[in-house]
């Protein structure tokens, strides 16, 4: 399937030649939509119970903060534990939490403190799930030159779910209510669990099982800090997550106050952002050499920055839709390329710790980025906040590009070590 004579479509979908990846992708295609159904239904439920935007922010923050606090610790544990079994356990626990939430709503006993506690528990499980899923994906792709394709296809799946899930959620909330939406999400984990149980995964004994956890943390940080490619990628991703990515949170304000439009315009703009994201994943899926992808890192950050600068100057919906294509393309391309390069160059016995740092750099920092974006928007206005964010992304891109040759040399040395 990966030969030169393969058709373009077979080359694009070459990761499906691996049985384990087919099972993984099939299960995730159901679960990801279920996750978005619960996300939208939960927001609706919180606002219905409290009538408070503050509680919406509290629930969202509580659900995400464990990723920042615990992800590096979970990275150490992933380098010790069986990643396959850990991933299965996280799916089972998330399913149980969804069923508990559904039962509380359907029996009429739900209160806001229940939601806060369940969101915290979901965040705790997610801190393990994100690291285990990223490290596990590397082990179900037999030819490592196809890891970028697998990550790109997985990113495409996530973005398709992001586009479809909210629409399905709106229909289900109106027709069957929030309680059954949570039940649907819980049930969506059954295909994932079944797929994971059906996989045939080679045993991978942990390399650091007898080491002290604090020493494992120190070793992981030292390893990442001592590698220019790794620390440069993580630093740029952290900058973009703090400054560039939160544009999505401010887009409703921009649409209403600057463009003078309503929800339909917001839907069109965010839809274009989703289209740009899918195009980025399709482009990345066609790339063959994962080691050569690092040159796309500053390009992706620059595209995102240019899209934000253009959005700040727009006063028409059609123009904003055009620039949304660039912001969506640049944001997802950057995350997928960074993920691919890190997965390719990192030593396997430190994979969990490095990928946990990467998780922190975009998901852990993201909630604080929302707070920073909101504060800046209040001080200088949303268009100026977009402009400032775009400039910061462009500056970060230029700094990375100025060190690109040294970074590539570091990756080349790593690739030679991996091949031997």
N, C-alpha and C positions, 0 to 999 in steps of 0.2 A: 504493500500500500504506500510505502514511502519512497518507492523508486522513481526514477526520472520519467518512466512511461506511465505513471499513474495519472488518472484524470484529475483536473483541478479540484473537483468536489471530493474525491477520495483523499487527496492530499490535505484538503482543508479539515476533513474529519478523520485524520489518520489515527488519532488516539483511540478511536472506537475499535481498532483492531485488538485491543487488550480487553479481555473478558471482564476483568475487575473494574476497569474504567467504565465499561458499558453499564455494569450494575450500579456503580457509583452515580453516574450521570442520570440514569433512570430514576433512582430513588430521590436524588436531589431535585429533579424537575418537578416532582410532586410537593416535596417538603418546602421548597423555596416559595412557592405560591401560597401554601398554607401559612408560612411565617408572615407574609405580607397581609394576608387576610386578618390574622390576629393583631398585627401592628395597628392597622386602621381601625379595627373593631375596638381595640383597647383604648385608643385615643377618644373614640366616640363615647365609649362607656365612661371614661374618666370625666369628660366634660359634661355628660348627662347627669352624673352623680353629684358633681361639685359646682358646675357652672363657672369654673375658675381656670384661666389660662396658666396661673401659677402652678396648679396641681399637674397640669400637662407637662410643664417643664420639670417639676420634681420627679414625676414618674419616669420620664425619659432619662434624667440625670442618674437616678438611682439604678436604673437598668444598665447603664453604660459604665459607671465609675468602677465597678469591679474589674473591668477589662484593663483599666489603667493601673490599678493597685496590684492585681494578682497575676497579670499575664506573664511577667518575667519569672515568677515563681513556678507557674505552670509550665513554662519552657524548660526549667530545670527538671521538673518531674517527667515531662515528655521524653527527655533524654534518658530517663531511668525506666519508665513504664512501657508496657506493650501498647503501641499507638493504636493498633486495630481495636483491641478490647476497650481502651479508653474512649475511643470515638463512639463505639456502640453504647457504652454506658452514658455518655452525654446525650445521645439521642433518646434513650429510654427515660432519663430524668426529665428532659425537656417535654417529652410526651406526657409524662405524669403531671407535670406542672400545668400544662394546658388543660388536661382533663379536670384537675382540681379547680382551676379558674372557671371552667365551664359549669361544673357542678354547683359552685357558689352562686353563679348568676342564675342558673335555671331553677334553683331552689329559693331564690329571692333573698339570700343571706349576704350578698356581696356588699362590702363597705370599702371605703377608700383605703383603709389601713391594710385590708387584705391584698389589694392591688399593689401597694407599696412593698409589702413583704414578698409577694410572689415575683415582682419585678426585680427585687434584690436577688432572690434565689435564681431567677433566670440569668441575671448578669453573672452570678458566680459560676453557673454551669457553662455559660457562653465563654468565659475566660479560659476554660479547659477545652471547649469544643473548637474554638478558632485555631488554637495552636495545634491540637491533635489532628484536625482536618487538613491543615496546610502541610504538616509534616507527613501525614499518611498518604496524601495525594502523590508525593514524590515516589513512594514505594510501590504504587500500583502501575506506574509507567515503566515498562521494562527497558526501553531505549531512551536514554536521558536526553537525546536530542529532540525528543517529542514532548518534553515537560512543558515547554512554552506553549505548544499547541493545546495541551490539556488544561493549563491555567487559563488560556484565552477562551476556550470553549466553556469552561466553568464560569468565567466572568460574563460571557454572553448569556448563559443561563440565568445568572443572578439578575442581570439587567432586564431580560425578558420578563422575569417574575416581578421585577419592580414596576414594569409597565402594565402587566396584566393583573397582578394581585390587588392593587387598590380598586380597580374597576369591578372585579369580582366581589371584593369586600363590600362595596357600596350596594350592590344588588342583594347580597346575602343579609346584610344588616337590615335592609328594608323588608326582606321577605321572611327571614327565619329568626332574626334577632342576634344580639351579640353572643349569648350563651352558646348557641349552636355553632356560631363562627369559631369559637374557641375549641369546640368539640371537633369541628372539621380540621382545624390545625393539628390537634392531637392525633387524629386518625391519619393525617398526612405523614406522620413519622413511621407508620407501620411499613410502608414500602422501603424506606431507608434502612430500617433495622433488618428487614428480610434480606435486602440486597447485601448489607454488610455481613450477615451471617452466611450467605451463599458464597462469599469470596474465598478464594484460595490464596492466602497470603503467606509468603515465606517467613519463618520465624526470624526475628531480628533481636538477638539478645542485647540488652542495654549495656552501654560501654562505661557508664559512670555510676552504677548502682551502689557502690560501696563508699562513695565520696560524700563528705559533709555537704549539706545543702548550701550553706554560706560560701564554702569554697567553690561549689558549682556555680553559684551566682557570680562570684568574683572572676572565675575562669571565663565564663561566658561574656561578661562585660569586657574583660581584657582582650579576649579573642576578637570581638567586634571592633573595639577601639583600636586595636593594632592592625586592622585591615582597612586601608584607605578606601577600597571599593565599597566595603560593607558600611562603614561609618558615613561615607559620603551619600550613599543611597538612602540610608535611614534618616540622615539629617535633612536632606531635601524633601523627603516625604513628610517629615514632621512639620517643616515650614509650610508646605502646601496644605496640610491638614489643618494647621492652626490659622492660616491666613486666607488660603484660596478656596478650600472646599466649602466653607460655610455660606457661600453665596446662595445655596439652595434654600436656606432658612429665611433669608431676607427677600427672596424673590416675590412672595405674596405682597409684601409691603411695596416693593418696586412697581409691581403691576398695578396696584390700586392707586398709589399716590403719585407716581411719576408718569406711568402710561395712561392712567385714568380708565383702566379696564377692569373687568370682573373675573370670576373663576374660569370662564371659558378660555380667556387669553392665557391665564396661568397654566391651564392644561396644555394648551398648544406649545407654550415655551418649554415646559418641563418635558413634554413629549419629544420635542426636538433635541433636548439634552439627552434623552434616552436613546434616540436614533443615533446621535453622535457616539454614544458609548458603545452601542452594538457594532457600528462600523469600525471602531477602534479594536474591538475584540476579534472581529473577522479579519482585519488586517494583520493583527498579531498572530492569529492562527495559521496564516500562510507563511510565516517566517520559519526558516529551517534551523539556523544556527543560534542557540541561546546565548553563547558567549559574545556574539556580535551585537546583541540588543542594547548594550549599555549606551551606545551612541544615541539611542532614541530617548534616553532619560531627560537630557536638557531640552530636546525638541518637544517632548510632551509637556513639560513644565512651561515652556515658552508659548505653546499653543493655548494652554489653559489661561496663562496670563494675558495673552492678546485677546482672547475671548472675553475676559473680565473687563479689560480696558474698553473694548468695543461696546460691551453691554452698558457700561457706565455712561457712554455718550448717546445711547439710543433713546429716542422718544417715541418710537413707533413699534407696535407689536411685531410686525413682519421683520423689522431689523433685529429686534431682540431674539426672535426665533432663529434668525441666521447665526447670530453670535452664540446662541445656546448650543448649536451644533458643535462649535469649537470647544466650549467649556466642557461639554459631555465627553467629546473625543479625547481632549487632553487629560482630563482627570482620570478616566478609566485606563487610558493607555499608560499613564505614569504608574498607576498602582499595579497593573498587570505586568508591565516590563520589570519594575522593581522586584516584584514577587518572583518572576522567572529567573532573573539574574542571581538573586540571593539563593534560591533553591539550587541553582546550578553550581555555584562556587563554594558553598559552605560545606565544611566537614560534617559528615552524617552524625557523629557523636555530639555535635554542638548545634545540630539543626533546630531542635526545639527551642533553645535559648535565643538563637539569632532570629528565628521566625516570630518568637514572642516579642522581641524588641521591635520588629517590623510591625506587628499587630498594634503595639502601643503607639508607634509613630503615626498610624492613621486612624485607628478606631479609638484608642485610649485618649489621644489628644483632641479628637474631634469635638467632644462636648464643650471643652474649654474654648475651642475655636468659635463655637456658636455664641458663647458668652462674650468673647472679645468682639466678634462681628456685631452683635447687638449693641454693645456699649459704644463702639465706634460709629455705628449708624445713627445713634441718638445724638452724638456729638457733632458729626460732620455731614450727616445725611447719607442715604443709601447709595446714590450715584458716586459720591466721593469715596465711600467705603469700598465699592467695587473697583474704582480706579486705583486706590491705594493697594488693595489686595492684588490686583493685576500687576502692578509695578513690582511688588515684592516677589511675586512668582517669576517675573522676568529677570530680576536681579539674581534670584537663586539659580535660575537656569544659566545665566552668564557665568556665575562663580563655578558651577559644576562643569560647564563647558571649558572654562579656562584650565581646569585640572584633568580634562578628559584623557589626554594621552598618558598621564601618570596612572590614572585609574585603570585604563585599558591594559597597561603594562602589568599592573597588579593582578588583574583578572587573568591575563595570559599565563602568568606564573602559577596561579591557582589551578587553571585548567590543565596545565602540564602535570601538576601534582595529582589531580583527580584521575587523569588518564593512566597514570602509573600505579 
